[in-house]
Amino acid sequence: MSRSRLAALLLASACLATSASASAADKPAETPGADAAKPDALKGQAALLPADSITRHRFTVGGQTIAYTAHAGTLTLRTGDGKPGAKVFYVAYTQDGANPQARPVSFFFNGGPGAGSAYLNLGAAGPRVLQFPRDTPTDGAAAHLADNPDSWLPATDMVFIDAVGTGYSLPVDPSKAAAAYYGVTKDGAAFSKAIELWVGQNGRQASPHYLVGESYGGIRSIQVAWQLQQEQNLIVNGIVMISPAIQMQYLDTANNPVAAAMTLPTFIAAHLDATHQLTPAAVDDAYRYAFGPYLTTLANAPPQGAAAQTFYADVARRTGLPEAVVAKQRGTLDPMSHDVRSRDGRLYGLYDFTQSIADPYPEGIDNNDSPEMTLSGFGRAYGNAFAGYAANELGFRTDLTYDLLSMEVNGAWAWGDKGSPMTDQVALLRKLLALDPGLRIFVANGYFDMACPFGTTRWTRDHIPVGADRIGLHLYAGGHMLYARPDSRAALWHDVDSFYTAAQTPRSK
């Protein structure tokens, strides 16, 4: 499987000490959604979605007790003739007693592009979190829900939205779904309309508005911000990107030495962590080496003889990979290859290169058949956990399966215009930063994420001519789902809280 193909399978990604449990809700009061009274005859699975459910909760975070309302329900996207085209599932958390006109509201979505929003909801920002064992973090069967001490609720109301075809969001006519929703711009239009509907139905036009996207959600956040502005007349105040994909062409190292240079610092950071030498200064040195001697060597004719041996030995020393593997790949390391991921009977993760499982094929296997522990292993626990949470705590009960990561959506996705297999959102990002001088962007990357390496974000930020000073890059000890580590999740919340606080501080004229 090519690296660009893998990018289409990105999660989104790609997750304690509190008192009153967020699960201690009042008896769920099922309330018809805003669209329930409309005479729309739905067929198929979309007809099985239940009525909206509103529940009330309290929990304590950071010494502060927060009362909040959770609304689990659907929004109806309509076709050009006014008929229902899709039912979009969402969970909204709003703080009770707050001034809705002044309180920020953030709209969350994951990536994939076929991933549901359960990852960010139960992994990073929601009032409940799926905790994995500290000593065996790849054991999804042992994960359990708990109150989230790092919930973003103290800073912002939150609306988690599943993309059409993922989670509980369903097209009315599945045969028309790909043409209507499964593409970069069509998906952006669907999300922007869903957000506009929620804002209008809840009277939140005057609230500060934010977008939060993970993985492909980086691309999605730029598209949604642009289409909200151009089609719905809503200008967002800020964007939070977690492990974002922005320029897809830089996720394929096979024939692009610049992409290989962007990935190398992640290999080095993982080795620095394994040898207890990980520091910001050491990572900066790795980045400079990658875009200096390493890139210069790759971009020129391949070294020969003693020069080649010296180069491969240097790369092996810096990354901790066997010199024979580095030489076999001529210094252009493929993070997906079994040779690179398998060492000493352990198979290391693409989404976190410091995590490993026992290698089921230590003798070697085709790269396509080498399992990945996050997508196929412990990460799947988010789906079952969310289904139980939605039914038992939020009162949204359905016989439908929560589609955590839809391979059907991924496979049908239209990635670019005019036959292009890639998508690049930097042009839109430049326009947004120029048109909206108040726009602030927060980017979080994990040091050990091979799927969306931090080097791609740093390089992209450094090459934006207007507004780069309004893009904050924050790096954490973790992988693609950096929030799966409790310490990194806490650090992320600390930095995000500061981001929201600064964004609401009036700027001097």
DOLUMKOL-883022 format. One line per field, with one value per residue (C-alpha): chain; x negated, y negated, z; residue in one letter. Coordinates in nm, 3 decimals. Layout:
ch: [A_...]
xx: [X_...]
yy: [Y_...]
zz: [Z_...]
aa: [A_...]
***
This chain:
ch: [A_A_A_A_A_A_A_A_A_A_A_A_A_A_A_A_A_A_A_A_A_A_A_A_A_A_A_A_A_A_A_A_A_A_A_A_A_A_A_A_A_A_A_A_A_A_A_A_A_A_A_A_A_A_A_A_A_A_A_A_A_A_A_A_A_A_A_A_A_A_A_A_A_A_A_A_A_A_A_A_A_A_A_A_A_A_A_A_A_A_A_A_A_A_A_A_A_A_A_A_A_A_A_A_A_A_A_A_A_A_A_A_A_A_A_A_A_A_A_A_A_A_A_A_A_A_A_A_A_A_A_A_A_A_A_A_A_A_A_A_A_A_A_A_A_A_A_A_A_A_A_A_A_A_A_A_A_A_A_A_A_A_A_A_A_A_A_A_A_A_A_A_A_A_A_A_A_A_A_A_A_A_A_A_A_A_A_A_A_A_A_A_A_A_A_A_A_A_A_A_A_A_A_A_A_A_A_A_A_A_A_A_A_A_A_A_A_A_A_A_A_A_A_A_A_A_A_A_A_A_A_A_A_A_A_A_A_A_A_A_A_A_A_A_A_A_A_A_A_A_A_A_A_A_A_A_A_A_A_A_A_A_A_A_A_A_A_A_A_A_A_A_A_A_A_A_A_A_A_A_A_A_A_A_A_A_A_A_A_A_A_A_A_A_A_A_A_A_A_A_A_A_A_A_A_A_A_A_A_A_A_A_A_A_A_A_A_A_A_A_A_A_A_A_A_A_A_A_A_A_A_A_A_A_A_A_A_A_A_A_A_A_A_A_A_A_A_A_A_A_A_A_A_A_A_A_A_A_A_A_A_A_A_A_A_A_A_A_A_A_A_A_A_A_A_A_A_A_A_A_A_A_A_A_A_A_A_A_A_A_A_A_A_A_A_A_A_A_A_A_A_A_A_A_A_A_A_A_A_A_A_A_A_A_A_A_A_A_A_A_A_A_A_A_A_A_A_A_A_A_A_A_A_A_A_A_A_A_A_A_A_A_A_A_A_A_A_A_A_A_A_A_A_A_A_A_A_A_A_A_A_A_A_A_A_A_A_A_A_A_A_A_A_A_A_A_A_A_A_A_A_A_A_A_A_A_A_A_A_A_A_A_A_A_A_A_A_A_A_A_A_A_A_A_A_A_A_A_A]
xx: [0.000_-0.144_-0.199_0.057_0.310_0.238_0.305_0.660_0.694_0.577_0.767_0.797_0.683_0.675_0.722_0.820_0.871_1.220_1.516_1.881_1.913_2.018_2.223_2.442_2.705_3.064_3.307_3.271_3.549_3.593_3.687_3.779_3.512_3.575_3.643_3.863_4.192_4.122_4.307_3.995_4.039_3.703_3.615_3.336_3.098_3.152_3.510_3.375_3.212_3.393_3.523_3.279_3.196_3.116_2.953_2.809_2.486_2.237_1.869_1.570_1.255_0.964_1.151_1.443_1.785_1.954_2.318_2.376_2.634_2.558_2.765_2.724_2.918_2.920_2.931_3.091_2.893_3.122_3.078_3.144_3.512_3.548_3.565_3.354_3.013_2.844_2.895_2.586_2.528_2.377_2.321_2.325_2.206_2.313_2.236_2.546_2.588_2.324_2.392_2.430_2.349_2.008_1.914_1.705_1.844_1.612_1.706_1.507_1.452_1.207_1.028_0.990_1.175_1.406_1.355_1.629_1.582_1.562_1.182_1.175_1.488_1.374_1.002_0.923_1.184_1.520_1.626_1.566_1.243_1.146_0.847_0.600_0.373_0.053_-0.161_0.007_0.145_0.213_0.461_0.795_0.993_0.881_0.983_1.258_1.450_1.377_1.427_1.189_0.973_0.854_1.192_1.210_1.553_1.418_1.305_1.567_1.899_1.838_2.023_1.883_2.000_1.974_1.909_2.177_2.120_1.934_2.042_2.420_2.435_2.621_2.707_3.075_2.988_2.655_2.631_2.601_2.377_2.040_2.147_2.305_2.067_1.749_1.500_1.284_1.507_1.841_1.751_1.653_1.986_2.177_1.995_2.036_2.410_2.443_2.258_2.476_2.787_2.672_2.574_2.911_3.119_2.939_2.914_2.534_2.462_2.286_2.067_1.697_1.669_1.384_1.309_1.116_0.998_0.770_0.561_0.755_0.946_0.663_0.766_1.131_1.091_0.948_1.222_1.495_1.359_1.349_1.698_1.846_1.711_1.806_2.134_2.274_2.133_1.977_1.615_1.443_1.225_0.977_0.881_0.726_0.553_0.439_0.188_0.307_0.271_0.257_0.048_0.102_-0.191_-0.431_-0.296_-0.448_-0.822_-0.879_-0.964_-0.993_-1.316_-1.150_-0.883_-1.157_-1.330_-1.004_-0.967_-1.325_-1.298_-1.020_-1.247_-1.516_-1.276_-1.159_-1.520_-1.597_-1.302_-1.420_-1.766_-1.631_-1.774_-1.453_-1.464_-1.332_-1.691_-1.773_-1.460_-1.558_-1.898_-1.726_-1.513_-1.815_-2.004_-1.707_-1.681_-2.056_-2.302_-2.031_-1.814_-2.118_-2.239_-1.900_-1.839_-2.167_-2.293_-2.297_-2.629_-2.860_-3.133_-3.273_-3.051_-2.741_-2.861_-2.930_-2.587_-2.393_-2.587_-2.508_-2.135_-2.136_-2.310_-2.063_-1.749_-1.852_-1.753_-1.979_-2.235_-2.147_-1.785_-1.894_-2.126_-1.858_-1.626_-1.912_-1.849_-1.489_-1.310_-0.960_-0.771_-0.522_-0.771_-0.794_-1.175_-1.163_-0.888_-1.013_-1.303_-1.400_-1.067_-0.864_-0.652_-0.648_-0.347_-0.303_-0.086_-0.329_-0.678_-0.761_-0.474_-0.512_-0.342_-0.485_-0.558_-0.331_-0.567_-0.923_-1.052_-0.913_-0.594_-0.454_-0.411_-0.037_0.018_-0.179_0.084_0.105_0.194_0.382_0.623_0.675_0.603_0.660_0.800_1.111_1.210_1.335_1.624_1.770_1.705_1.888_2.187_2.225_2.172_2.429_2.690_2.632_2.526_2.664_2.989_2.934_3.035_3.026_2.975_2.740_2.367_2.144_1.916_1.590_1.378_1.558_1.349_1.637_1.609_1.230_1.239_1.494_1.325_1.254_0.917_0.861_0.993_0.941_0.821_0.553_0.506_0.378_0.517_0.329_0.505_0.222_0.367_0.693_0.504_0.309_0.631_0.795_0.498_0.486_0.862_0.910_0.642_0.792_0.773_0.553_0.444_0.324_0.144_0.060_-0.173_-0.316_-0.690_-0.644_-0.368_-0.476_-0.133_-0.140_-0.497_-0.553_-0.814_-0.540_-0.358_-0.672_-0.783_-0.436_-0.411_-0.756_-0.666_-0.343_-0.415_-0.127_-0.005_-0.265_-0.306_0.058_-0.009_-0.130_-0.305_-0.301_-0.485_-0.412_-0.557_-0.311_-0.198_0.088_0.341_0.112_0.402_0.405_0.114_0.251_-0.048_-0.030_0.347_0.302_0.032_0.252_0.543_0.314_0.196_0.542_0.687_0.425_0.512_0.881_0.802_0.568_0.818_1.087_0.857_0.933_0.645_0.522_0.628]
yy: [0.000_-0.338_-0.609_-0.832_-0.549_-0.515_-0.886_-0.817_-0.590_-0.843_-0.870_-1.160_-1.081_-0.998_-0.927_-1.188_-1.308_-1.453_-1.428_-1.424_-1.187_-1.316_-0.998_-1.106_-1.250_-1.333_-1.085_-1.125_-1.335_-1.240_-1.554_-1.562_-1.729_-2.055_-1.864_-1.591_-1.768_-1.810_-1.565_-1.401_-1.031_-0.866_-0.519_-0.274_-0.309_-0.684_-0.605_-0.408_-0.708_-0.791_-1.128_-1.373_-1.323_-1.598_-1.512_-1.724_-1.657_-1.794_-1.723_-1.874_-1.966_-2.170_-2.235_-2.386_-2.218_-2.264_-2.199_-2.131_-2.006_-1.733_-1.722_-1.410_-1.439_-1.496_-1.779_-1.740_-1.833_-1.895_-1.856_-2.128_-2.039_-2.064_-1.692_-1.531_-1.425_-1.319_-1.304_-1.439_-1.316_-1.543_-1.571_-1.921_-2.012_-2.356_-2.505_-2.586_-2.946_-3.089_-3.383_-3.213_-3.533_-3.566_-3.202_-3.039_-2.737_-2.490_-2.242_-1.918_-1.662_-1.384_-1.279_-0.961_-1.115_-0.832_-0.863_-0.947_-1.210_-0.961_-0.989_-1.357_-1.333_-1.044_-1.090_-1.457_-1.718_-1.576_-1.549_-1.171_-1.006_-0.653_-0.556_-0.286_-0.105_-0.300_0.014_0.166_-0.127_0.093_0.310_0.182_0.452_0.307_-0.052_-0.213_-0.540_-0.795_-1.165_-1.372_-1.603_-1.768_-1.841_-2.163_-2.247_-2.514_-2.714_-2.646_-2.485_-2.191_-2.032_-1.702_-1.621_-1.292_-1.326_-1.182_-0.807_-0.787_-0.739_-0.779_-1.025_-0.862_-0.953_-0.913_-0.746_-0.559_-0.520_-0.898_-0.959_-0.953_-1.206_-1.433_-1.414_-1.209_-1.464_-1.746_-2.038_-1.858_-1.745_-2.101_-2.227_-1.964_-2.050_-2.424_-2.382_-2.156_-2.412_-2.694_-2.493_-2.430_-2.794_-2.913_-2.664_-2.754_-3.130_-3.129_-3.374_-3.618_-3.355_-3.328_-3.028_-2.777_-2.466_-2.166_-1.896_-1.595_-1.431_-1.476_-1.718_-1.961_-1.968_-1.961_-2.255_-2.479_-2.379_-2.427_-2.767_-2.880_-2.754_-2.890_-3.229_-3.219_-3.024_-3.076_-3.425_-3.303_-3.396_-3.175_-3.317_-3.032_-2.683_-2.405_-2.130_-1.810_-1.596_-1.760_-1.659_-1.976_-1.897_-1.535_-1.524_-1.549_-1.230_-1.011_-0.969_-0.727_-0.978_-1.304_-1.385_-1.684_-1.452_-1.215_-1.508_-1.603_-1.249_-1.195_-1.413_-1.182_-0.878_-1.066_-1.187_-0.831_-0.718_-1.015_-0.914_-0.552_-0.667_-0.928_-1.220_-1.382_-1.761_-2.047_-2.142_-1.789_-1.787_-2.122_-1.976_-1.678_-1.912_-2.114_-1.797_-1.667_-1.984_-2.027_-1.743_-1.474_-1.650_-1.766_-1.408_-1.268_-1.539_-1.474_-1.159_-0.869_-0.844_-0.561_-0.364_-0.508_-0.816_-0.597_-0.390_-0.706_-0.853_-0.537_-0.488_-0.845_-0.802_-0.469_-0.623_-0.910_-0.697_-0.379_-0.172_0.107_-0.021_0.264_0.143_-0.217_-0.106_0.118_-0.183_-0.407_-0.646_-0.722_-0.554_-0.418_-0.430_-0.173_0.094_0.402_0.379_0.037_0.116_0.460_0.486_0.753_0.931_0.615_0.431_0.053_-0.165_-0.403_-0.629_-0.621_-0.497_-0.442_-0.196_0.168_0.504_0.850_0.888_1.164_1.204_1.154_1.348_1.076_1.019_0.805_0.450_0.455_0.745_0.603_0.499_0.151_0.145_-0.184_-0.147_0.227_0.273_0.066_-0.235_-0.034_-0.054_-0.408_-0.277_-0.041_-0.287_-0.565_-0.345_-0.258_-0.617_-0.752_-0.497_-0.473_-0.827_-1.047_-0.857_-0.817_-0.453_-0.288_0.053_-0.105_-0.030_-0.329_-0.339_-0.450_-0.431_-0.377_-0.207_-0.267_-0.644_-0.633_-0.424_-0.647_-0.976_-1.232_-1.374_-1.644_-1.826_-1.731_-1.382_-1.487_-1.221_-1.477_-1.778_-2.083_-2.333_-2.584_-2.816_-2.844_-2.878_-3.171_-3.341_-3.291_-3.436_-3.736_-3.802_-3.752_-3.937_-3.815_-3.446_-3.243_-2.884_-2.634_-2.324_-2.023_-1.749_-1.441_-1.389_-1.021_-1.046_-0.891_-0.932_-1.313_-1.401_-1.727_-1.823_-1.874_-2.121_-2.310_-2.340_-2.451_-2.715_-2.850_-2.897_-3.093_-3.458_-3.628_-3.532_-3.271_-3.456_-3.366_-2.993_-2.838_-2.500_-2.288_-1.955_-1.679_-1.346_-1.124_-0.996_-1.074_-1.040_-1.226_-1.271_-0.895_-0.962_-1.123_-1.355_-1.480_-1.518_-1.737_-1.943_-1.986_-2.112_-2.356_-2.505_-2.507_-2.682_-2.955_-2.976_-3.036_-3.284_-3.484_-3.479_-3.633_-3.906_-4.236_-4.346_-4.703_-4.928]
zz: [0.000_-0.099_0.159_-0.011_0.011_0.380_0.422_0.313_0.617_0.872_1.194_1.289_1.365_1.467_2.481_3.685_3.963_3.951_4.181_4.074_3.778_3.437_3.408_3.698_3.469_3.526_3.377_2.999_2.857_2.495_2.306_1.939_1.727_1.548_1.226_1.375_1.306_0.935_0.708_0.567_0.500_0.553_0.433_0.504_0.795_0.828_0.933_1.231_1.397_1.723_1.835_1.991_2.357_2.606_2.939_3.218_3.402_3.653_3.690_3.864_3.677_3.807_4.131_3.939_3.932_3.596_3.522_3.155_2.911_2.658_2.340_2.125_1.804_1.430_1.180_0.839_0.528_0.233_-0.139_-0.395_-0.410_-0.031_0.037_0.312_0.182_0.505_0.879_1.054_1.409_1.673_2.045_2.191_2.541_2.661_3.002_3.203_3.317_3.082_2.854_2.514_2.325_2.488_2.540_2.266_2.083_1.910_1.637_1.639_1.364_1.304_0.990_0.792_0.603_0.714_1.090_1.338_1.608_1.895_1.896_1.991_2.206_2.427_2.367_2.411_2.491_2.605_2.969_2.960_2.849_2.746_2.958_2.853_3.101_3.159_3.158_2.849_2.646_2.343_2.535_2.409_2.589_2.924_2.844_3.049_3.064_3.336_3.401_3.191_3.404_3.082_2.924_2.725_2.868_3.107_2.803_2.537_2.455_2.222_1.931_1.800_1.447_1.256_0.883_0.655_0.627_0.960_1.320_1.331_1.037_0.751_0.392_0.309_-0.023_0.010_-0.370_-0.404_-0.103_-0.280_-0.542_-0.282_0.017_-0.031_-0.158_-0.024_-0.125_-0.093_0.257_0.349_0.221_0.422_0.744_0.693_0.643_0.947_1.159_1.026_1.111_1.467_1.516_1.388_1.584_1.906_1.859_1.870_1.588_1.822_1.993_1.910_1.674_1.653_1.449_1.585_1.345_1.376_1.101_0.774_0.994_0.919_0.554_0.659_0.898_0.627_0.382_0.641_0.749_0.388_0.303_0.625_0.526_0.157_0.167_0.520_0.596_0.922_0.992_1.248_1.523_1.539_1.426_1.632_1.432_1.602_1.408_1.087_0.727_0.516_0.208_0.107_-0.134_0.158_0.317_0.041_0.089_-0.201_-0.473_-0.287_-0.101_0.069_0.213_0.331_0.503_0.675_0.812_0.930_1.245_1.368_1.334_1.523_1.794_1.860_1.900_2.126_2.342_2.359_2.470_2.717_2.517_2.390_2.430_2.215_2.134_2.017_1.799_1.648_1.565_1.400_1.188_1.077_0.988_0.789_0.579_0.558_0.495_0.468_0.208_0.013_-0.013_-0.117_-0.375_-0.553_-0.721_-0.474_-0.290_-0.381_-0.208_0.112_0.088_0.083_0.377_0.579_0.497_0.580_0.902_1.008_0.940_1.125_1.425_1.443_1.398_1.579_1.273_1.147_0.899_0.663_0.647_0.588_0.308_0.153_0.133_0.018_0.306_0.204_0.491_0.435_0.769_0.640_0.545_0.764_0.753_0.920_1.171_1.283_1.526_1.778_1.754_1.808_1.553_1.596_1.522_1.233_1.446_1.738_1.655_2.020_2.075_1.978_1.985_1.940_1.568_1.434_1.136_1.264_0.963_0.735_0.539_0.262_0.387_0.311_0.552_0.844_1.103_1.253_1.621_1.629_1.338_1.371_1.741_2.054_1.865_1.781_2.147_2.091_1.880_2.137_2.418_2.236_2.150_2.519_2.628_2.382_2.488_2.862_2.956_2.678_2.621_2.245_2.197_1.858_1.700_1.446_1.469_1.534_1.227_1.386_1.071_0.741_0.474_0.231_0.274_0.248_-0.067_-0.241_-0.152_-0.427_-0.324_-0.583_-0.884_-1.249_-1.169_-0.921_-0.648_-0.398_-0.220_-0.097_0.127_0.170_-0.095_0.102_0.430_0.286_0.179_0.518_0.705_0.473_0.469_0.843_1.042_1.369_1.275_1.510_1.449_1.708_1.580_1.798_1.677_1.842_1.819_1.726_1.464_1.131_0.968_0.985_1.087_1.272_1.014_0.753_0.978_1.071_0.708_0.596_0.871_0.791_0.421_0.465_0.377_0.563_0.908_1.001_1.331_1.405_1.371_1.693_1.666_1.983_2.009_2.260_2.363_2.182_1.848_1.612_1.894_2.131_2.376_2.442_2.680_2.999_3.043_2.685_2.705_3.014_2.844_2.537_2.749_2.932_2.602_2.443_2.748_2.706_2.335_2.407_2.684_2.460_2.174_2.395_2.528_2.351_2.132_2.153_1.868]
aa: [M_S_R_S_R_L_A_A_L_L_L_A_S_A_C_L_A_T_S_A_S_A_S_A_A_D_K_P_A_E_T_P_G_A_D_A_A_K_P_D_A_L_K_G_Q_A_A_L_L_P_A_D_S_I_T_R_H_R_F_T_V_G_G_Q_T_I_A_Y_T_A_H_A_G_T_L_T_L_R_T_G_D_G_K_P_G_A_K_V_F_Y_V_A_Y_T_Q_D_G_A_N_P_Q_A_R_P_V_S_F_F_F_N_G_G_P_G_A_G_S_A_Y_L_N_L_G_A_A_G_P_R_V_L_Q_F_P_R_D_T_P_T_D_G_A_A_A_H_L_A_D_N_P_D_S_W_L_P_A_T_D_M_V_F_I_D_A_V_G_T_G_Y_S_L_P_V_D_P_S_K_A_A_A_A_Y_Y_G_V_T_K_D_G_A_A_F_S_K_A_I_E_L_W_V_G_Q_N_G_R_Q_A_S_P_H_Y_L_V_G_E_S_Y_G_G_I_R_S_I_Q_V_A_W_Q_L_Q_Q_E_Q_N_L_I_V_N_G_I_V_M_I_S_P_A_I_Q_M_Q_Y_L_D_T_A_N_N_P_V_A_A_A_M_T_L_P_T_F_I_A_A_H_L_D_A_T_H_Q_L_T_P_A_A_V_D_D_A_Y_R_Y_A_F_G_P_Y_L_T_T_L_A_N_A_P_P_Q_G_A_A_A_Q_T_F_Y_A_D_V_A_R_R_T_G_L_P_E_A_V_V_A_K_Q_R_G_T_L_D_P_M_S_H_D_V_R_S_R_D_G_R_L_Y_G_L_Y_D_F_T_Q_S_I_A_D_P_Y_P_E_G_I_D_N_N_D_S_P_E_M_T_L_S_G_F_G_R_A_Y_G_N_A_F_A_G_Y_A_A_N_E_L_G_F_R_T_D_L_T_Y_D_L_L_S_M_E_V_N_G_A_W_A_W_G_D_K_G_S_P_M_T_D_Q_V_A_L_L_R_K_L_L_A_L_D_P_G_L_R_I_F_V_A_N_G_Y_F_D_M_A_C_P_F_G_T_T_R_W_T_R_D_H_I_P_V_G_A_D_R_I_G_L_H_L_Y_A_G_G_H_M_L_Y_A_R_P_D_S_R_A_A_L_W_H_D_V_D_S_F_Y_T_A_A_Q_T_P_R_S_K]
***
